[in-house]
Amino acid sequence: MIDWETELARVGLFAGVLPRAIGSSAEARRGNPETGIPAAGFGPRLVGETAIDELFIAVSSVIREIPPMEQVEAWVARCGDVADEFARLDPSEVYRDPGAPRILSRDRKIFGTTAFEHIDYSTETRLPDSVANLDPHADGLASVRVMTRRRPGARWLIWVHGAAQGRADDLYAFRAAHLHKKLGYDVVFPVLPAHGPRRISKVAYPGFDPLVNTLITIRAIAEIRSLVSWIAAQDPADITIAGTSLGGPIAAMVASMDPRISSVLAVVPMLDMHATLAHHMARGGSKGRRLAELMRSDEVREVSKVISPLSVEPLPAPDRRMVVAALNDRVTWVSAAQRLHQHWGGRIHWYNGSHVGHAMSPGIRHATDGFLSEPVRPAGPAGENRRAVN
């Protein structure tokens, strides 16, 4: 049965793309002196970029499959059943070192003019016993794209993609050839669970099942830590991790758990996936508002704390932490990037544009290239400086 109110609300998102873009651009021009967010510029380019963000949100809303409300309510209630257990978990219990991956296959491939290796591997991920049966990727199989010269002493960069990515065209989106050939990095692009060739029918990530979202995130962090062990065996000079949007907090969590990471970069990070879903669903009529209420519930917040980078401290030195914040980010919000920066200290690059527009910004490319080009001391011995933040 079609929820006509929600369908009409979704269609209404398209009619409001330009008015919302103009309104939010005018608001971004004022900045927020109280929180320290600087004022953005104002003009056709910023409004145009912001309209792209709003159009992206509208299209995502229309194509997103929304489960029956009773199903989402049951998923949230399930969070309540395990909330106390999750609250007692220490990060060191959840994020145990999974060890090196078991390489299953390595294939040379070419996408356009970019040659890379596609590697399938398996790794062991320890999930809380009470919910391990909910893991849609319990087979432990994972994938990664790699560009390496196979030489010791190389600098390595892991880049974690955003939502709805994970395809081979990520190599273009994240400038793999430039990072490899110009900056000299051996580069690694993990495919997150439920993305790209790892998509599973009826499993969305992020989706409306908060517990599954949380378990998939824990798995993604373990898979990437396993790749760090594989890189460490190649005798690297240092290892940097970066993440964009959904990949931002995942990169942040890896950098807070693995002392072999020497630098961390979060670009327009989606700091809280459930709060982000709630914000966008609240526009979708009465059903959307109810979904937003569920995603903001205490039960969901309690379970989500275990995947929040605000609950842990990154291990790289403060000057090797950098956040890129888009001043008129309509997808994941500039306030999310600012909160991460306030927690980290370190550096922040304010971009006078939108979430989607960051990918086209020469200024961001210059800032991130500068950060990545700086010499870095290798990370310290295992376990050094690890601590959780209460």
BELMO-V758755 format. One record per residue. N is the residue number from 1. SS is DSSP state (h for helix, s for strand, l for the rest). Layout:
n;ss
N;SS
N;SS
This chain:
n;ss
1;l
2;l
3;l
4;h
5;h
6;h
7;h
8;h
9;h
10;h
11;h
12;h
13;h
14;h
15;h
16;l
17;h
18;h
19;h
20;h
21;h
22;h
23;h
24;h
25;h
26;h
27;h
28;h
29;h
30;h
31;l
32;s
33;l
34;l
35;l
36;l
37;s
38;l
39;l
40;l
41;l
42;l
43;l
44;h
45;h
46;h
47;h
48;h
49;h
50;h
51;h
52;h
53;h
54;h
55;h
56;h
57;h
58;h
59;h
60;h
61;h
62;h
63;h
64;l
65;l
66;l
67;l
68;l
69;h
70;h
71;h
72;h
73;h
74;h
75;h
76;h
77;h
78;h
79;h
80;h
81;h
82;h
83;h
84;h
85;h
86;h
87;h
88;h
89;l
90;l
91;h
92;h
93;h
94;h
95;l
96;l
97;l
98;l
99;l
100;l
101;l
102;s
103;s
104;s
105;s
106;s
107;s
108;s
109;s
110;s
111;s
112;l
113;l
114;s
115;s
116;s
117;s
118;s
119;s
120;s
121;s
122;s
123;l
124;l
125;l
126;l
127;l
128;l
129;l
130;l
131;l
132;h
133;h
134;h
135;l
136;l
137;l
138;l
139;l
140;l
141;s
142;s
143;s
144;s
145;s
146;s
147;s
148;l
149;l
150;l
151;l
152;l
153;l
154;l
155;s
156;s
157;s
158;s
159;s
160;s
161;l
162;l
163;l
164;l
165;l
166;l
167;l
168;l
169;l
170;h
171;h
172;h
173;h
174;l
175;l
176;h
177;h
178;h
179;h
180;h
181;h
182;h
183;l
184;l
185;s
186;s
187;s
188;s
189;s
190;s
191;s
192;l
193;l
194;l
195;l
196;h
197;h
198;h
199;l
200;l
201;l
202;l
203;l
204;l
205;l
206;l
207;l
208;l
209;l
210;h
211;h
212;h
213;h
214;h
215;h
216;h
217;h
218;h
219;h
220;h
221;h
222;h
223;h
224;h
225;h
226;h
227;h
228;h
229;h
230;h
231;h
232;h
233;l
234;l
235;l
236;l
237;l
238;s
239;s
240;s
241;s
242;s
243;s
244;s
245;l
246;h
247;h
248;h
249;h
250;h
251;h
252;h
253;h
254;h
255;h
256;h
257;h
258;l
259;l
260;l
261;l
262;l
263;s
264;s
265;s
266;s
267;s
268;l
269;l
270;l
271;l
272;l
273;h
274;h
275;h
276;h
277;h
278;h
279;h
280;h
281;h
282;l
283;l
284;l
285;h
286;h
287;h
288;h
289;h
290;h
291;h
292;h
293;h
294;h
295;h
296;l
297;l
298;h
299;h
300;h
301;h
302;h
303;h
304;h
305;h
306;h
307;h
308;l
309;h
310;h
311;h
312;s
313;l
314;l
315;l
316;l
317;l
318;h
319;h
320;h
321;s
322;s
323;s
324;s
325;s
326;s
327;l
328;l
329;l
330;l
331;l
332;l
333;l
334;h
335;h
336;h
337;h
338;h
339;h
340;h
341;h
342;h
343;h
344;h
345;l
346;l
347;s
348;s
349;s
350;s
351;s
352;l
353;l
354;l
355;l
356;h
357;h
358;h
359;h
360;h
361;l
362;h
363;h
364;h
365;h
366;h
367;h
368;h
369;h
370;h
371;h
372;h
373;h
374;l
375;l
376;l
377;l
378;l
379;l
380;l
381;l
382;l
383;l
384;l
385;l
386;l
387;l
388;s
389;l
390;l
